């Protein structure tokens, strides 16, 4: 019951923030608030969440005026909606835009969602990126998940769906390639620097994705 009340309050606050952002006329503010509302509604009203996501991506992807932080947030919404193709396009674009300044807590969710998005069709690549994502979380926070893919998730709710995606990735990779190969790929990814991991991710996707999602 308390969880439901908290979700109601979060959605209400996000609705108010979107209204204020629209009044401001500032594209970056509108994009970020649209994504916040989309995240608040993703479980309760996925259809509206998807519509808000689509609006934010269109507004935040204008060439030369891209809202890079908004694109990253949009990738989280896409991941929550389990739209892995869109999540892949958004995370790829985020890493491309922030190529030379990407920080651990920005690269970690990008690598995580990229790994899950590629797992079904390219398990080798997904296995490497999964290891890099775990390493990024561990380096960014001593309480974050280990490169050994612990099933114990942090209590913060915003981590849960990303860690669930990482666990799913590991299961898919192990089923496709075997547990031993899954461990080898994970260790390979964990040994990479973040620059190497981001370079590997960008080199492993179709070049057209570097331009972002195409609706």
Protein Blocks (a to p, Z undefined) as FASTA:
>chain_A
ZZmmmmmmmmmmmmmmmmmmmmnopaklmmmmmmmmmmmmmmmmmmlmmmmmmmmmmmmm
gghiacfklmmmmmmmmmmnopaklmmmmmmmmmmmmmmmccfklmmmmmmmmmmmmmmm
mmmlmmmmmmmmmmmmmmmpmkbccfkopabdcfblklmmmmmmmmmmmmmmmmmnojkl
mmmmmmmmmmpcfklmmmmmmmmpcfklmnopaZZ
